[in-house]
């Protein structure tokens, strides 16, 4: 039986409240545990995923589509 717990030992609070998301023209990427969330300039969730690169690329593509 392993002696270590299956829980993460990372005690930093990387998750932000959606109301605290900074507003800018570029989508904002926030780490929420093991997931990454992308928000637009109005604070709406664009995509939620496990791979930061994929989340970033999709959010950038959506910002171009939404701005037209």
PyMOL commands that set and color helices and strands:
alter all, ss='L'
color gray80, all
select helices_A, chain A and resi 18-20+52-67
alter helices_A, ss='H'
color red, helices_A
select strands_A, chain A and resi 28-32+35-39+45-49
alter strands_A, ss='S'
color yellow, strands_A
deselect
rebuild
show_as cartoon
